[in-house]
Every structure is written in structure tokens, then in C-alpha cells.
Amino acid sequence: MASNPDDFRWFGEGFNGFPKTLPDDCVHYAIYIIDAKANDFTIREQLRKVQVAANALCKNLLKDFIWQRDGFGLDIVQRNGRSLLQGQTNFGDSVEDEWLIVYLLRELSRQFPKCWIRIFDSDGEFLLIEAADAIPKWLNPENAEHRVWINQGKLFIVPKARSNEKARVEALRLDDALIFIQDRASDLLHSPSIEAEAFYRLRKYPDQIRASLHHAIVMIPRRLAYVLHHDAAYVSPAVEAFYLRDPIALRPMQSKDSSKLYFPPEDLVAVSVKFTKVGYAQLKGQTFQTPPVWAACTTRGPEIPDEANSETGMKVTCGFEMLLSDPQNVDKKPVREIKLLLEDLEVGEEQLPSNDDISRWGLTRDDESWLDINFEDFDRELSGRGDHQSPGRTAGFGDKMAQENLRKIVARFENLLHEEDGSAEDAEFLDDMDNDDESEDSGTTDGTASDDSTSGSGEKGVDFDEDRFDSMMREMMGLPPSAVVANAADMGLRPGSQAVSGEEDAGMHEEKGIRQVMKDMEAELRQAGALSLEPPSTG
């Protein structure tokens, strides 16, 4: 069947490319200079100063830091006739890297009052997601884009149009947001409560920069020790190669012949290796069968300390082997640099470190208790008794931030329980901010639900997922599954299914059932002490 040439005319008539979405686990950031009196040349000069200051800030704060995947960087670009600084970082599984970037950008904004900074990730305006409890009701994922800005260390929101008080708030274009900031900066919304929630995780910085790393003593080949001493950051892509390994990546490890390996398991030495905490947990948590070439390795010098971890060292070395051997990594910068270092060794331009050299590097080993979660401590944290531990026990579980985040979750849940008016709307909004795509899909699969949400009364129906609610309660409180299921059965609701719809009396019965379940769960939480966020008095 012949195609009509007119079918493709639109490619040449204003086609701007297919819609682009930010990859998962990526954060994008942009810095604009808002100065009505400055021309593009002046703006670019100011941007270069910001760029230099950013490099100096990173050099000062991140001297010994390693990123989980990509690092922080700013490039001068031009978009729609406007010069700006922008960057994009893939933070992988390390959310702390994303918040470190927020901290760096906020610090930059304090140095340059004319800088207006925007940051978002694949979830959208994630700063608003953090502040979901405090933001105005009109602000939602559909209209939040381009409204959130950082300036002079503060968080500002572009408000809705005053002439649109009761109408639906439309999405805001980037150019309109920049014009609003330039012409009406005094009308921007700045709320201390929103700012406190949005920047809640930043209170631990800059100390958290060091706290997000972990040092371990491991046994690795001397050749690998030489490579890591040159740049400790090489460990991150190696850990990722090990963690995401596939059958192709494992092929080099299947042979008993070590002559073809980049890092054969021989001449092992004990060195201190620096990891991100996420990377170290990924290594420790992986079950990995010892490759044949390592099973035959018995070389161990008398100078190897007892605390040296041979299993972790084997995993690290295998990760580097997979990283360098996999054809898909051939163009990656760390791979090219490591291969150049090994070539220098082969031609004699560099020498392997001696035992004396390695001894001068020093051995650092951090405590690994942050990897352990004692579920009795976990229960005490939930019940508000976290500060009172039994003799011989350490305080709390995991790290301190995990404990504080848990208390915050309980506090938000308490607020949700006590919201008599609009609680359903708040719950739906919180869910939308985390997963608006899923909510859109579910809203269009049922015509009845869609009609209810747009009815003249303005009230939205509540889709109560009993299984999800039960699962959340059991996860947070350790309650038996029957606690929630029994309550649902007493009210005529079937466990594990949606409430019956289609009749008005059934809808009213469902609403009463939901309220009763919420009241029952609040009583359970209060009885267990989970809603008592303050530690009990010791007097």
C-alpha cells in the first residue's frame, strides 16, 4: 500500500522532536540570571563566575567524596535565546547524591542573589513532594512544573493568577515563570513551613557528605590497589558492574586460567577502600559464588591483617574485571582511564606500589553497625520508646537519619488520621505526587469513577485499597494481618477486594466502613504508643 506524501509533511512544519522525558534516577538542574538590565554577554560573564564558584565549592566540600554514578557539573548553554547553566546527574540508587546536589545549589544561590535555580527529577518537582503536607491545595502535579525556584537559600513558588481564584489552575510555561520572577518577584510565594519541609533533609549537611561514605579493609590484587590509589572513585562503576552483572559479564570469571584477566587473584594486599554506603551495602548483600579462578587462589602474605575482608575484596576485584571486559563499557571514561593506567604498567612507565608504599597509605575501617537493623529496636522506635534501650543494647537501629525519617512518617500518618475535612483529598494528593501516572491510568479505566470526580458537588470518591492499607499497617507496626481484615469483615467489606459499588446505600456503607477502619487503626496505634512522638518522661 503506497503511502501518502502528505502524511509526513508535519515533520517539516514546526516539528520539534518527539516528547523527551528525564531518565529514571536522574536529577536535572538549571541556573538562570534574572537581571532586566543585563544583556546576553553580561549574563554569560556572570554565569562563568557562578561556574567557577561551583567548582570551588565542590573542591572544598567534595575533596574526598565519591559519587554513586554521575557527578555534579554545570555547563553554559543557550535555550530559546537565553543563556543559562545546566546539568544533569544520574544518581543511581543513591538518593543522598540527589540531595547533596540540592545542598550545593542552595549554597550557590546564597553567593549570587541574581541566580534563580530550578531542580527536578524523573518524579517532577520533588521538593514539593517533600513538602506535600504544607503546600497550598491548588498546587498539584499537573500545574507544579516551573513554579518552584531557589534564590538566596530560600524556596519560592510562582503563585496562581489572581483572576483564576476558583477556576482550574493551568500549567505554567518556563518563559512565563521567568517573566514573572523578573517583573513581580515580590509577589512570589515564600512560606517558612513549606521551605522547612522541602529542605528537611538538608539540615544534616555538610556533615552528611562524610557520613554517606564507608571505608573497609579488603584483600585485592596489587595491580588493583595501584588503580584505586590513583582514583578511589573508580570503585563506584565497578560495584555497579558487579551488582548489575549478567551472563555476558560473568564469562571472564568462568575460566580457571587467570592469564587473561586484568586483575588475576595473585599478589594480594590489604588496603583500605572507600565506598559509598549504598555501594557497600550492594556488595555485602549480594550472594556470589566464588569463581573457579579465585577458589584456587591460596596466596596470602603474612602481613595481611585479620580484619581484611577477603570475600568483599573478591567481589570488588570481580566487579573491576566485569567492568573492563564487558564490550558495552568500552567507551566509558573510567574504563578508558583504567586501561591507560594498566598500559603504563605494562610498558614500564609506572611501577606497582611496594609493601612500604602501601603501609604509608594507612588502613581505615569504619563500623558496619549501620547495616544492621534490630527489629526490637525498630518496634521501640515505632512505639516512641527509642531513647530507652535495654542494658547492653545500642541506641536505635540503623543510622540516626533512618530513625528521624520514621518518626516523620508516623507524624504524617497522625495528621492524616486527624484530617476530618478533606482527608480523602490529601491522601489522594500525596499519592499523586508520588505516582501521578498510575492514578491517571486508574482514573480512566472506570467510567463511573471519572463521572464521580467531576460531579457538580465537587467531592471526589475515595478508592480504598484495603490490601494496601493492611500491608502498610503490618509493615509499620508489626500487627497481625487479622487485625485489619477482621475489622473489615465486621463492617461487611470483603478482605482483599474493592468495596461494592453501583448503589447509593452501598457507597454510604463503604464510606462509613472506611471511617470506622481509620478510627480502629488510630486506636491501635495509640494503644501501641506509635502516635506518641515525644519520648516518655524519665522522671
SEMARLO-583965 format. One record per residue (C-alpha): residue in three letters; z, x, y. Coordinates in nm, 4 decimals. Layout:
# residues N
   rest         zz         xx         yy
    Ala          Z          X          Y
...
This chain:
# residues 539
   rest         zz         xx         yy
    Met     0.0000     0.0000     0.0000
    Ala    -0.1120     0.1504     0.3309
    Ser     0.1500     0.1890     0.5970
    Asn     0.1054     0.0620     0.9478
    Pro     0.0988     0.3473     1.2021
    Asp     0.2943     0.1258     1.4424
    Asp     0.5878     0.1368     1.2016
    Phe     0.6564     0.4920     1.3149
    Arg     0.5884     0.4608     1.6870
    Trp     0.9578     0.4255     1.7664
    Phe     1.0156     0.7876     1.6584
    Gly     0.8383     0.8950     1.9753
    Glu     0.9677     0.6269     2.2093
    Gly     1.3154     0.7310     2.3080
    Phe     1.4373     0.8114     1.9575
    Asn     1.7474     1.0277     1.9985
    Gly     1.8079     1.1078     1.6345
    Phe     2.0000     0.9329     1.3641
    Pro     2.3662     0.8469     1.4347
    Lys     2.5886     1.1508     1.3977
    Thr     2.9371     1.1367     1.2567
    Leu     3.2027     1.4035     1.2563
    Pro     3.2550     1.5588     0.9113
    Asp     3.5804     1.4871     0.7325
    Asp     3.8736     1.7170     0.8147
    Cys     3.7128     1.8250     1.1425
    Val     3.8523     1.8120     1.4923
    His     3.6241     1.8211     1.7965
    Tyr     3.7388     1.9151     2.1456
    Ala     3.5756     1.9345     2.4867
    Ile     3.6901     2.0596     2.8271
    Tyr     3.5371     1.9239     3.1477
    Ile     3.5856     2.0489     3.5026
    Ile     3.6253     1.7454     3.7294
    Asp     3.5544     1.8601     4.0829
    Ala     3.3363     1.6467     4.3095
    Lys     3.2719     1.9388     4.5466
    Ala     3.1611     2.1892     4.2822
    Asn     2.8017     2.2450     4.1741
    Asp     2.6975     2.3397     3.8205
    Phe     2.7071     2.7132     3.8941
    Thr     3.0653     2.6914     4.0233
    Ile     3.1673     2.4774     3.7293
    Arg     3.0261     2.7281     3.4812
    Glu     3.2202     3.0058     3.6537
    Gln     3.5398     2.8055     3.6199
    Leu     3.4604     2.7342     3.2560
    Arg     3.4251     3.1065     3.1881
    Lys     3.7722     3.1590     3.3333
    Val     3.9082     2.8891     3.1040
    Gln     3.7304     3.0558     2.8124
    Val     3.8879     3.3916     2.8934
    Ala     4.2294     3.2297     2.9287
    Ala     4.1839     3.0576     2.5912
    Asn     4.1034     3.3893     2.4243
    Ala     4.4088     3.5481     2.5861
    Leu     4.6294     3.2589     2.4756
    Cys     4.5065     3.2909     2.1173
    Lys     4.5554     3.6673     2.1228
    Asn     4.9119     3.6195     2.2418
    Leu     5.0171     3.3329     2.0148
    Leu     4.7966     3.3863     1.7088
    Lys     4.8129     3.7613     1.6652
    Asp     4.9216     3.7439     1.3000
    Phe     4.8101     3.3881     1.2307
    Ile     4.5549     3.2881     0.9688
    Trp     4.3670     2.9598     0.9622
    Gln     4.3235     2.7445     0.6555
    Arg     3.9475     2.7203     0.7115
    Asp     3.7893     2.7489     1.0581
    Gly     3.9486     2.8970     1.3672
    Phe     3.9747     2.7779     1.7264
    Gly     3.6878     2.8582     1.9603
    Leu     3.5231     2.7364     2.2796
    Asp     3.1575     2.7685     2.3801
    Ile     2.9914     2.6809     2.7100
    Val     2.7253     2.4159     2.6548
    Gln     2.5385     2.1624     2.8640
    Arg     2.5280     1.7930     2.7808
    Asn     2.3361     1.5377     2.9883
    Gly     2.3105     1.7783     3.2799
    Arg     2.6816     1.8605     3.2779
    Ser     2.8325     2.1952     3.1732
    Leu     3.1446     2.1935     2.9582
    Leu     3.3405     2.3875     2.6992
    Gln     3.3413     2.2502     2.3491
    Gly     3.4422     2.3498     1.9995
    Gln     3.4770     2.2115     1.6504
    Thr     3.7195     2.3231     1.3800
    Asn     3.7231     2.2292     1.0144
    Phe     4.0925     2.2418     0.9278
    Gly     4.0535     2.1552     0.5596
    Asp     4.3781     2.0353     0.4063
    Ser     4.5975     2.1914     0.6745
    Val     4.6744     1.9208     0.9300
    Glu     4.9037     2.1703     1.1037
    Asp     4.5925     2.3621     1.2121
    Glu     4.4702     2.0496     1.3907
    Trp     4.7992     2.0118     1.5774
    Leu     4.8009     2.3799     1.6652
    Ile     4.4681     2.3210     1.8412
    Val     4.6200     2.0274     2.0304
    Tyr     4.9024     2.2577     2.1388
    Leu     4.6614     2.5303     2.2553
    Leu     4.4527     2.2832     2.4546
    Arg     4.7596     2.1295     2.6129
    Glu     4.8791     2.4741     2.7196
    Leu     4.5366     2.5482     2.8681
    Ser     4.5489     2.2252     3.0657
    Arg     4.8727     2.3399     3.2286
    Gln     4.6963     2.6518     3.3593
    Phe     4.3902     2.4741     3.5013
    Pro     4.4650     2.1483     3.6875
    Lys     4.0957     2.0595     3.7199
    Cys     4.0441     2.0698     3.3436
    Trp     4.0246     1.7366     3.1642
    Ile     4.0368     1.7708     2.7885
    Arg     3.9266     1.5336     2.5178
    Ile     4.0101     1.5828     2.1480
    Phe     3.9305     1.3634     1.8479
    Asp     3.8701     1.3951     1.4762
    Ser     3.6967     1.2059     1.1977
    Asp     3.9587     0.9290     1.2321
    Gly     3.8778     0.8868     1.6005
    Glu     4.1368     0.9103     1.8782
    Phe     4.4124     1.0408     1.6533
    Leu     4.6533     1.0895     1.9445
    Leu     4.6523     0.7122     1.9873
    Ile     4.7118     0.6716     1.6161
    Glu     5.0271     0.8793     1.6591
    Ala     5.1333     0.6550     1.9469
    Ala     5.0389     0.3269     1.7771
    Asp     5.3845     0.1784     1.8406
    Ala     5.3681     0.2358     2.2160
    Ile     5.0092     0.1753     2.3288
    Pro     4.9017    -0.1440     2.5084
    Lys     4.7939    -0.4411     2.2988
    Trp     4.4406    -0.4401     2.4391
    Leu     4.3742    -0.0866     2.3157
    Asn     4.2230    -0.0746     1.9675
    Pro     3.9877     0.1483     1.7650
    Glu     3.6807    -0.0371     1.8917
    Asn     3.7439     0.0389     2.2610
    Ala     3.9606     0.3537     2.2494
    Glu     3.6789     0.6094     2.2453
    His     3.6551     0.8269     2.5604
    Arg     3.9766     0.6779     2.7034
    Val     4.2274     0.9481     2.6025
    Trp     4.2477     1.2656     2.8128
    Ile     4.4822     1.5600     2.8563
    Asn     4.5378     1.7035     3.2033
    Gln     4.8150     1.9351     3.3275
    Gly     5.0003     1.8920     3.0000
    Lys     5.0077     1.5127     3.0275
    Leu     4.8334     1.2353     2.8385
    Phe     4.6235     0.9913     3.0407
    Ile     4.4402     0.6751     2.9344
    Val     4.1478     0.5181     3.1171
    Pro     4.2617     0.1564     3.1705
    Lys     4.0590    -0.1570     3.1126
    Ala     3.8732    -0.3133     3.4023
    Arg     4.0932    -0.5358     3.6185
    Ser     3.8247    -0.8043     3.6252
    Asn     3.8440    -0.8139     3.2469
    Glu     4.2075    -0.9089     3.2044
    Lys     4.1560    -1.1845     2.9463
    Ala     3.8099    -1.1020     2.8178
    Arg     3.7406    -0.8657     2.5322
    Val     3.7711    -0.5014     2.6375
    Glu     3.4421    -0.3271     2.5738
    Ala     3.3901     0.0304     2.4600
    Leu     3.3758     0.2938     2.7321
    Arg     3.0877     0.5364     2.7742
    Leu     3.1667     0.9043     2.8291
    Asp     2.9869     0.9185     3.1650
    Asp     3.1794     0.6133     3.2879
    Ala     3.5076     0.7738     3.1816
    Leu     3.4257     1.0949     3.3704
    Ile     3.3257     0.8991     3.6823
    Phe     3.6490     0.7012     3.6656
    Ile     3.8531     1.0230     3.6422
    Gln     3.6669     1.1740     3.9361
    Asp     3.6864     0.8684     4.1644
    Arg     4.0049     0.6909     4.0559
    Ala     4.2321     0.9471     3.8921
    Ser     4.5369     0.7806     4.0478
    Asp     4.4599     0.4620     3.8519
    Leu     4.4787     0.6325     3.5141
    Leu     4.7499     0.5072     3.2814
    His     5.0268     0.7601     3.2163
    Ser     5.3168     0.6365     3.0073
    Pro     5.6029     0.8722     2.9098
    Ser     5.6656     0.6667     2.5962
    Ile     5.3018     0.6895     2.4840
    Glu     5.2934     1.0583     2.5660
    Ala     5.6150     1.1257     2.3738
    Glu     5.4766     0.9536     2.0647
    Ala     5.1329     1.1155     2.0887
    Phe     5.2743     1.4665     2.1341
    Tyr     5.5670     1.4140     1.8967
    Arg     5.4522     1.6874     1.6577
    Leu     5.4102     1.9430     1.9371
    Arg     5.7837     1.9740     2.0014
    Lys     5.8098     2.2307     1.7190
    Tyr     5.5564     2.4671     1.8769
    Pro     5.5185     2.7591     1.9271
    Asp     5.7782     2.8310     1.6540
    Gln     5.5763     2.6275     1.4055
    Ile     5.2942     2.8826     1.4235
    Arg     5.5028     3.1317     1.2294
    Ala     5.6654     2.8625     1.0160
    Ser     5.3276     2.7484     0.8792
    Leu     5.2721     3.0844     0.7063
    His     5.4172     3.2202     0.3844
    His     5.4467     3.5793     0.2586
    Ala     5.4557     3.6577    -0.1124
    Ile     5.4587     3.9821    -0.3107
    Val     5.1766     3.9804    -0.5639
    Met     5.0120     4.2224    -0.8047
    Ile     4.6446     4.2746    -0.7223
    Pro     4.3839     4.5499    -0.7747
    Arg     4.3996     4.8360    -0.5270
    Arg     4.0448     4.7560    -0.4111
    Leu     4.1551     4.4062    -0.3146
    Ala     4.4657     4.5410    -0.1414
    Tyr     4.2340     4.7553     0.0715
    Val     4.0252     4.4498     0.1653
    Leu     4.3257     4.2336     0.2552
    His     4.4819     4.5110     0.4596
    His     4.1631     4.5224     0.6638
    Asp     4.1846     4.1477     0.7404
    Ala     4.4564     3.9228     0.5960
    Ala     4.2548     3.6126     0.6918
    Tyr     4.0148     3.6757     0.4021
    Val     4.2722     3.5184     0.1720
    Ser     4.2030     3.1659     0.3029
    Pro     3.8399     3.1347     0.1849
    Ala     3.9392     3.2998    -0.1434
    Val     4.2158     3.0459    -0.2031
    Glu     3.9742     2.7647    -0.1215
    Ala     3.7162     2.9079    -0.3650
    Phe     3.9835     2.9124    -0.6347
    Tyr     4.1123     2.5649    -0.5517
    Leu     3.7644     2.4076    -0.5468
    Arg     3.6252     2.6072    -0.8370
    Asp     3.3571     2.4627    -1.0627
    Pro     3.1974     2.5829    -1.3891
    Ile     2.9418     2.7938    -1.1998
    Ala     3.2138     2.9730    -1.0040
    Leu     3.4055     3.0424    -1.3268
    Arg     3.1163     3.2165    -1.5034
    Pro     3.2067     3.5727    -1.3917
    Met     3.5580     3.5244    -1.5314
    Gln     3.4430     3.4296    -1.8826
    Ser     3.3303     3.7762    -1.9874
    Lys     3.5604     4.0408    -2.1306
    Asp     3.3518     4.3091    -1.9598
    Ser     3.5163     4.3953    -1.6269
    Ser     3.2487     4.6442    -1.5179
    Lys     3.0506     4.3736    -1.3386
    Leu     3.3448     4.2364    -1.1436
    Tyr     3.4009     4.3096    -0.7769
    Phe     3.7753     4.3389    -0.8402
    Pro     3.8400     4.4360    -1.2042
    Pro     4.2044     4.3943    -1.3108
    Glu     4.2891     4.7617    -1.3103
    Asp     4.4988     4.9934    -1.0961
    Leu     4.7231     4.7036    -0.9945
    Val     4.9577     4.7470    -0.7000
    Ala     5.2255     4.5277    -0.5438
    Val     5.1528     4.4208    -0.1888
    Ser     5.2737     4.1510     0.0451
    Val     5.0049     3.8884     0.1031
    Lys     5.0143     3.6358     0.3843
    Phe     4.9068     3.2786     0.3076
    Thr     4.9029     2.9503     0.4884
    Lys     5.1691     2.7295     0.3337
    Val     4.9014     2.4832     0.2303
    Gly     4.7022     2.7582     0.0618
    Tyr     5.0048     2.8987    -0.1173
    Ala     5.1008     2.5538    -0.2440
    Gln     4.7447     2.5053    -0.3689
    Leu     4.7654     2.8307    -0.5637
    Lys     5.1075     2.7602    -0.7114
    Gly     5.0245     2.4038    -0.8028
    Gln     4.7080     2.4833    -0.9958
    Thr     4.7156     2.5225    -1.3731
    Phe     4.4781     2.8075    -1.4547
    Gln     4.4066     2.9523    -1.7956
    Thr     4.4197     3.3303    -1.7930
    Pro     4.0621     3.4669    -1.8101
    Pro     3.9849     3.6953    -2.1063
    Val     3.9431     3.9987    -1.8857
    Trp     4.2920     3.9502    -1.7427
    Ala     4.4514     3.8727    -2.0778
    Ala     4.3514     4.2202    -2.1953
    Cys     4.4943     4.3865    -1.8863
    Thr     4.8200     4.5730    -1.9503
    Thr     4.8115     4.8241    -1.6655
    Arg     5.1333     4.8126    -1.4680
    Gly     5.2686     5.1039    -1.2740
    Pro     5.6390     5.1862    -1.2810
    Glu     5.6551     5.1364    -0.9049
    Ile     5.5750     4.7636    -0.9354
    Pro     5.8863     4.5685    -0.8246
    Asp     6.0233     4.2935    -1.0458
    Glu     5.9704     4.0278    -0.7792
    Ala     5.5943     4.0890    -0.7745
    Asn     5.4186     3.7759    -0.8955
    Ser     5.1520     3.8689    -1.1461
    Glu     5.0268     3.5121    -1.2006
    Thr     4.9752     3.4466    -0.8290
    Gly     4.8090     3.7863    -0.7959
    Met     4.5717     3.6972    -1.0789
    Lys     4.4835     3.3677    -0.9093
    Val     4.4210     3.5393    -0.5757
    Thr     4.2010     3.8038    -0.7367
    Cys     4.0033     3.5436    -0.9310
    Gly     3.9598     3.3489    -0.6077
    Phe     3.8023     3.6516    -0.4413
    Glu     3.5816     3.7051    -0.7449
    Met     3.4604     3.3447    -0.7307
    Leu     3.4088     3.3683    -0.3538
    Leu     3.1851     3.6754    -0.3769
    Ser     2.9983     3.5756    -0.6933
    Asp     2.9027     3.2181    -0.6076
    Pro     2.5467     3.2095    -0.4637
    Gln     2.6353     2.9246    -0.2276
    Asn     2.8715     3.1567    -0.0366
    Val     2.6234     3.4380     0.0237
    Asp     2.5749     3.3539     0.3935
    Lys     2.9410     3.3045     0.4794
    Lys     3.0784     3.5545     0.7277
    Pro     3.3853     3.6597     0.5227
    Val     3.1655     3.7237     0.2174
    Arg     2.9263     3.9445     0.4129
    Glu     3.2134     4.1401     0.5679
    Ile     3.3950     4.1934     0.2367
    Lys     3.0789     4.3159     0.0673
    Leu     3.0231     4.5643     0.3515
    Leu     3.3781     4.6949     0.3058
    Leu     3.3160     4.7432    -0.0665
    Glu     2.9856     4.9199     0.0055
    Asp     3.1709     5.1624     0.2333
    Leu     3.3990     5.2443    -0.0600
    Glu     3.1048     5.2967    -0.2938
    Val     2.9248     5.5422    -0.0634
    Gly     3.2448     5.7277     0.0178
    Glu     3.2724     5.6335     0.3842
    Glu     3.6161     5.4846     0.3168
    Gln     3.8909     5.5700     0.0722
    Leu     4.1242     5.3463    -0.1239
    Pro     4.4833     5.3470     0.0047
    Ser     4.7235     5.5755    -0.1772
    Asn     5.0650     5.4687    -0.3042
    Asp     5.2213     5.6301     0.0029
    Asp     4.9887     5.4326     0.2285
    Ile     5.0785     5.1076     0.0579
    Ser     5.4506     5.1832     0.0742
    Arg     5.4210     5.2113     0.4522
    Trp     5.2724     4.8621     0.4737
    Gly     5.6086     4.7161     0.3750
    Leu     5.6903     4.4293     0.1425
    Thr     5.7733     4.0871     0.2857
    Arg     5.8715     3.7946     0.0683
    Asp     5.9588     3.4520     0.2087
    Asp     6.1836     3.1985     0.0454
    Glu     5.9965     2.9368    -0.1582
    Ser     6.2536     2.6583    -0.1409
    Trp     6.0210     2.4592     0.0843
    Leu     5.8077     2.3974    -0.2263
    Asp     6.0922     2.2149    -0.4000
    Ile     6.1900     1.8521    -0.3463
    Asn     6.5203     1.7400    -0.4938
    Phe     6.4949     1.3645    -0.5392
    Glu     6.8694     1.3164    -0.4980
    Asp     6.8389     1.4777    -0.1554
    Phe     6.5361     1.2591    -0.0917
    Asp     6.7414     0.9489    -0.1695
    Arg     7.0217     1.0667     0.0613
    Glu     6.7713     1.1164     0.3443
    Leu     6.6458     0.7609     0.2990
    Ser     6.9971     0.6199     0.2950
    Gly     7.0955     0.8046     0.6129
    Arg     7.3318     1.0474     0.4394
    Gly     7.1120     1.3551     0.4639
    Asp     7.3667     1.5605     0.6580
    His     7.6313     1.5237     0.3884
    Gln     7.5412     1.7235     0.0817
    Ser     7.7390     1.7932    -0.2280
    Pro     7.9051     2.1346    -0.2684
    Gly     7.6560     2.3971    -0.3730
    Arg     7.3524     2.1995    -0.2570
    Thr     7.1218     2.2922     0.0247
    Ala     7.0883     2.0508     0.3127
    Gly     6.7979     1.8119     0.2894
    Phe     6.4772     1.8541     0.0945
    Gly     6.1581     2.0439     0.1681
    Asp     6.1439     2.1598     0.5300
    Lys     6.3132     2.0057     0.8316
    Met     5.9923     1.8533     0.9627
    Ala     5.9485     1.6508     0.6437
    Gln     6.2957     1.5067     0.6926
    Glu     6.2318     1.4155     1.0555
    Asn     5.8968     1.2578     0.9754
    Leu     6.0622     1.0498     0.7037
    Arg     6.3232     0.9197     0.9478
    Lys     6.0426     0.8311     1.1882
    Ile     5.8652     0.6308     0.9168
    Val     6.1856     0.4374     0.8463
    Ala     6.2322     0.3726     1.2192
    Arg     5.8799     0.2344     1.2498
    Phe     5.9334     0.0133     0.9486
    Glu     6.2517    -0.1223     1.1053
    Asn     6.0624    -0.2038     1.4252
    Leu     5.8024    -0.3886     1.2199
    Leu     6.0721    -0.5925     1.0441
    His     6.2279    -0.6994     1.3728
    Glu     5.8999    -0.7952     1.5414
    Glu     5.9157    -1.1765     1.5284
    Asp     5.6247    -1.2302     1.7664
    Gly     5.3004    -1.0572     1.6927
    Ser     5.4312    -0.8650     1.3919
    Ala     5.1204    -0.9506     1.1944
    Glu     4.9040    -0.8230     1.4782
    Asp     5.0986    -0.4982     1.4986
    Ala     5.0760    -0.4438     1.1259
    Glu     4.7026    -0.5104     1.1303
    Phe     4.6553    -0.2775     1.4255
    Leu     4.8429     0.0057     1.2571
    Asp     4.6252    -0.0388     0.9513
    Asp     4.3087    -0.0494     1.1630
    Met     4.3962     0.2714     1.3434
    Asp     4.4228     0.4483     1.0087
    Asn     4.1319     0.2840     0.8288
    Asp     3.9250     0.0604     1.0526
    Asp     3.6184     0.0869     0.8293
    Glu     3.7979    -0.0706     0.5331
    Ser     3.9345    -0.3517     0.7469
    Glu     3.5845    -0.4292     0.8758
    Asp     3.4498    -0.4483     0.5231
    Ser     3.7293    -0.6776     0.4057
    Gly     3.6863    -0.8977     0.7118
    Thr     3.3204    -0.9681     0.6340
    Thr     3.3457    -1.0393     0.2644
    Asp     3.5249    -1.3695     0.3120
    Gly     3.3719    -1.6188     0.5490
    Thr     3.6929    -1.8207     0.5664
    Ala     3.8949    -1.5212     0.6835
    Ser     3.6376    -1.4461     0.9504
    Asp     3.6494    -1.8011     1.0803
    Asp     4.0293    -1.7954     1.0992
    Ser     4.0313    -1.4760     1.3001
    Thr     3.8039    -1.6245     1.5655
    Ser     3.9541    -1.9712     1.5885
    Gly     4.0446    -2.1238     1.9201
    Ser     4.4154    -2.0805     1.8637
    Gly     4.3701    -1.7027     1.8823
    Glu     4.6002    -1.6497     1.5859
    Lys     4.4953    -1.4145     1.3065
    Gly     4.5616    -1.4844     0.9420
    Val     4.7756    -1.2366     0.7518
    Asp     4.6284    -1.0830     0.4364
    Phe     4.9443    -0.9934     0.2500
    Asp     4.8740    -0.7344    -0.0197
    Glu     5.1765    -0.7799    -0.2429
    Asp     5.0910    -0.4901    -0.4748
    Arg     5.0575    -0.2510    -0.1844
    Phe     5.3821    -0.3712    -0.0295
    Asp     5.5633    -0.3363    -0.3620
    Ser     5.4212     0.0120    -0.4140
    Met     5.5272     0.1233    -0.0667
    Met     5.8804    -0.0026    -0.1177
    Arg     5.9173     0.1652    -0.4561
    Glu     5.7825     0.4902    -0.3106
    Met     6.0188     0.4870    -0.0128
    Met     6.3343     0.3505    -0.1732
    Gly     6.3003     0.4042    -0.5441
    Leu     6.3586     0.0303    -0.6019
    Pro     6.2678    -0.1129    -0.9430
    Pro     5.9330    -0.2936    -0.9485
    Ser     6.1005    -0.6238    -1.0368
    Ala     6.2900    -0.6337    -0.7057
    Val     5.9853    -0.7425    -0.5087
    Val     5.7996    -0.9144    -0.7905
    Ala     6.0960    -1.1401    -0.8684
    Asn     6.1216    -1.2499    -0.5079
    Ala     5.7505    -1.3303    -0.5016
    Ala     5.7786    -1.5303    -0.8251
    Asp     6.0701    -1.7338    -0.6866
    Met     5.8503    -1.8427    -0.3955
    Gly     5.5574    -1.9459    -0.6095
    Leu     5.3440    -1.6378    -0.5371
    Arg     5.1738    -1.4658    -0.8288
    Pro     5.2562    -1.0952    -0.8533
    Gly     4.9520    -0.8695    -0.8305
    Ser     4.7211    -1.1300    -0.6777
    Gln     4.6296    -1.2758    -0.3411
    Ala     4.8058    -1.5966    -0.2311
    Val     4.6179    -1.9203    -0.2982
    Ser     4.4055    -2.0280    -0.0015
    Gly     4.1918    -2.3270     0.0878
    Glu     4.4609    -2.5875     0.1575
    Glu     4.6782    -2.6108     0.4668
    Asp     5.0034    -2.6589     0.2763
    Ala     4.9255    -2.3544     0.0636
    Gly     4.8725    -2.1480     0.3812
    Met     5.2058    -2.2637     0.5235
    His     5.3741    -2.1873     0.1924
    Glu     5.2243    -1.8414     0.1934
    Glu     5.3454    -1.7712     0.5476
    Lys     5.6990    -1.8799     0.4553
    Gly     5.6792    -1.6652     0.1442
    Ile     5.5795    -1.3596     0.3437
    Arg     5.8648    -1.4082     0.5886
    Gln     6.1097    -1.4507     0.3007
    Val     5.9879    -1.1325     0.1319
    Met     6.0296    -0.9424     0.4605
    Lys     6.3822    -1.0767     0.5031
    Asp     6.4725    -0.9921     0.1450
    Met     6.3382    -0.6403     0.1806
    Glu     6.5247    -0.5910     0.5079
    Ala     6.8437    -0.6944     0.3313
    Glu     6.7695    -0.4482     0.0504
    Leu     6.7051    -0.1683     0.2988
    Arg     7.0191    -0.2420     0.4955
    Gln     7.2273    -0.2565     0.1806
    Ala     7.0932     0.0852     0.0782
    Gly     7.1524     0.2191     0.4306
    Ala     6.7889     0.3156     0.4899
    Leu     6.7812     0.1489     0.8306
    Ser     7.0813     0.3471     0.9494
    Leu     6.9025     0.6367     1.1145
    Glu     7.2174     0.7928     1.2564
    Pro     7.4288     0.9993     1.0150
    Pro     7.7610     0.8363     0.9264
    Ser     8.0657     0.9488     1.1154
    Thr     8.2599     1.2331     0.9575
    Gly     8.5843     1.1272     1.1182
